[in-house]
Amino acid sequence: MPLRNLDTCFSPALYEPELHKGSIVVIIDVLRASSAICTAFHNGVSAIIPVAGVEEAREYKKKGYLVAAERDGFILDFADFGNSPFNFTAEKVRGKTIVYSTTNGTGIIKLASSAYRIAIGSFLNFTAMIRWLLSQDKDVVLFCAGWKNRFNLEDSVCAGAYAKALLDSSSYSTICDSTLAAADLWSSAASDLRGYLEKCAQRSRLRSKGLDDCIDFCLTMDFTDKIPVIKNGILVNNI
């Protein structure tokens, strides 16, 4: 079987949808959207409707949906809760459909909508995601949510962990410098991930707002085996 191609995109500003129509795109937003989504499915959420805009989220709330929505870390005034993974407890989400809107993560789902498949990746579902990707005969793009169209460290390091695992499997190859750079970042961070990411900007943003209680959790490997994927515009568990 020919080797599949592995690309990495460090920012939504760099994403080229026309190049990735046949690929599986793994969206990575470690602090905190992709970690929260994986946690929600682990705790039994039925489906998540991702929306990019505040007004769209507000309209869903008027229709009676449970809404998780934040901007710059702060819960929006009409939302039921924000995007900390600790909000998505089994008591709140089991069996429910939730509308979800965040500063960075949910907007890029629409940007990648022409891809063959969109999946949500994190450290929390790392091994399950690697196994699933290896079972697919598709090229892969690791798509970092970044921060407001800028590069960020935590998503790039996580992408590097995925990149190294996929390249080490001998099923993938790359001529993408971003993939190689991400893998190098992971090599630097792997022995002390928490310590390495202490310097990242989002860590400082969350700390300044008192929202950094979930960082250790978000950096936990293999908390869940759930693989959230987009089907017909809605996030569901890949079964």
C-alpha positions in Angstrom: 0.0 0.0 0.0 1.4 3.4 -0.9 2.3 5.7 2.0 -0.3 8.2 2.9 0.5 11.9 3.1 0.7 13.8 6.4 0.4 17.6 6.5 0.2 20.0 9.4 -1.4 23.5 9.4 -0.3 25.8 12.3 -3.1 28.4 11.9 -6.5 28.8 10.2 -4.9 31.7 8.2 -2.7 29.1 6.5 -5.4 26.5 5.7 -6.1 25.8 2.0 -9.4 23.9 1.7 -9.0 23.0 -1.9 -5.8 21.0 -1.2 -7.4 18.7 1.4 -10.7 17.6 0.0 -9.7 13.9 0.1 -8.1 14.1 3.6 -9.1 13.5 7.1 -8.6 16.7 9.0 -7.9 16.4 12.7 -8.7 19.6 14.5 -6.6 20.3 17.6 -7.5 22.9 20.2 -5.9 21.7 23.4 -6.8 24.6 25.7 -9.7 24.0 25.7 -12.2 23.2 22.9 -11.0 19.9 21.6 -10.4 18.7 25.1 -13.9 19.7 26.2 -15.5 18.0 23.2 -13.7 14.8 23.8 -14.7 14.9 27.5 -18.3 15.6 26.6 -18.4 12.4 24.4 -16.7 10.4 27.1 -19.4 11.5 29.5 -22.2 10.5 27.1 -23.3 13.5 25.2 -25.4 12.5 22.2 -24.3 15.2 19.8 -22.7 18.6 19.6 -23.7 21.3 17.2 -20.7 23.5 16.5 -21.5 27.1 15.6 -19.0 29.8 14.8 -21.1 32.9 15.5 -22.4 34.3 18.8 -25.8 35.2 17.3 -26.3 31.7 15.9 -25.6 30.3 19.3 -28.0 32.7 20.9 -30.8 31.6 18.4 -30.3 28.0 19.4 -30.6 29.0 23.0 -34.0 30.6 22.2 -35.1 27.3 20.7 -34.4 25.5 24.0 -31.0 24.0 23.4 -28.3 23.7 26.1 -25.5 26.0 25.0 -21.8 26.1 25.8 -20.4 29.3 24.5 -17.4 31.6 25.3 -15.3 34.3 23.9 -11.7 35.0 25.1 -12.4 32.5 27.9 -15.5 34.2 29.3 -18.9 32.5 29.3 -21.4 34.4 27.2 -24.3 35.9 29.1 -26.9 33.7 27.5 -24.9 30.4 27.7 -25.4 27.6 30.1 -21.7 27.1 30.5 -18.3 27.8 28.9 -15.7 25.5 27.4 -13.8 24.1 30.3 -13.9 20.3 30.0 -15.0 20.2 33.7 -18.3 21.8 32.6 -19.2 18.7 30.5 -20.0 16.3 33.3 -22.1 13.2 32.8 -24.9 14.8 34.9 -25.1 17.8 32.5 -24.6 16.2 29.1 -25.4 12.5 29.1 -27.9 11.8 26.3 -28.2 15.5 25.3 -27.5 17.5 22.2 -25.4 20.6 23.0 -24.7 23.7 20.9 -21.1 24.8 21.2 -19.3 28.0 20.2 -15.8 29.0 21.1 -13.2 31.7 20.3 -11.1 29.5 18.0 -12.0 25.9 17.8 -15.6 25.8 16.4 -15.0 28.3 13.6 -12.4 26.2 11.9 -14.7 23.3 11.6 -16.6 25.2 8.9 -13.3 26.2 7.3 -12.4 22.5 6.9 -15.9 21.4 5.9 -14.9 20.3 2.4 -12.5 17.6 3.7 -13.3 13.9 3.5 -13.8 13.8 7.2 -13.3 16.1 10.2 -12.3 14.6 13.6 -11.5 16.2 16.9 -8.1 15.4 18.4 -6.5 16.1 21.7 -4.1 14.4 24.2 -7.2 13.0 25.9 -8.0 10.7 22.9 -4.5 10.4 21.5 -4.1 6.6 21.2 -7.6 6.0 20.0 -7.3 8.6 17.4 -3.9 7.2 16.1 -5.5 3.7 15.8 -8.5 5.1 14.0 -6.3 7.1 11.5 -4.2 4.1 10.8 -7.3 2.1 10.0 -8.3 4.7 7.3 -6.8 4.7 3.9 -6.7 8.5 3.8 -4.2 11.4 3.9 -4.2 13.3 7.1 -4.0 17.0 8.0 -3.3 18.0 11.6 -5.1 21.4 11.8 -4.1 23.5 14.8 -6.8 26.0 16.0 -4.1 28.4 17.1 -5.1 31.7 18.6 -7.0 34.2 16.5 -5.2 33.1 13.3 -1.8 33.0 15.0 0.5 30.1 15.8 0.2 28.7 19.3 2.5 26.4 21.2 0.1 23.9 22.8 -1.7 22.9 19.6 1.5 22.6 17.7 3.1 20.4 20.3 0.0 18.1 20.3 0.1 18.0 16.5 3.8 17.0 16.9 2.8 14.1 19.1 0.4 12.9 16.4 2.9 13.5 13.7 5.6 11.4 15.3 3.3 8.5 16.1 1.9 8.5 12.5 5.3 8.8 10.9 6.8 6.1 13.2 4.0 3.8 12.1 5.5 3.6 8.6 2.1 4.2 7.1 2.6 7.9 6.5 5.3 10.2 4.9 5.6 13.9 4.7 7.3 16.7 2.8 5.6 19.3 5.0 8.1 21.4 7.0 5.3 22.2 9.5 4.9 18.5 10.2 8.6 18.1 10.8 8.7 21.3 13.0 5.8 20.0 15.0 7.5 16.7 15.6 10.6 18.5 16.7 8.5 20.5 19.2 7.1 17.3 20.6 10.5 15.9 21.0 11.5 18.9 23.0 8.3 18.8 25.1 7.6 15.1 25.6 9.7 14.5 28.7 8.1 17.3 30.6 4.9 18.3 28.8 3.4 20.3 31.6 6.6 22.2 32.3 7.3 22.9 28.6 3.8 24.4 28.1 4.0 26.5 31.2 5.5 29.2 28.9 2.7 29.2 26.3 0.6 32.3 25.9 -2.7 30.6 26.4 -1.5 29.3 29.8 -0.9 32.9 30.8 -4.3 34.0 29.5 -6.2 31.3 31.4 -4.2 32.0 34.6 -5.0 35.7 34.4 -8.7 34.9 34.2 -8.7 32.2 36.9 -9.5 29.6 34.2 -6.4 27.4 34.4 -7.7 24.7 36.7 -8.1 22.3 33.8 -4.6 22.5 32.2 -3.3 19.3 33.8 -6.4 17.5 32.7 -6.1 18.8 29.2 -2.6 17.4 29.0 -3.6 13.9 30.1 -2.9 11.2 27.6 -5.6 8.6 26.8 -8.4 9.7 29.1 -10.9 8.4 26.6 -11.3 6.3 23.5 -14.0 8.5 21.9 -13.4 9.8 18.4 -15.7 12.8 17.7 -16.3 13.3 14.0 -18.5 15.6 11.9 -21.4 14.0 10.2 -23.9 16.2 8.4 -22.5 19.3 10.2 -22.9 17.8 13.7 -20.3 16.2 16.0 -21.1 12.6 16.9 -19.0 9.8 18.3 -17.5 7.7 15.5 -19.0 4.3 16.0 
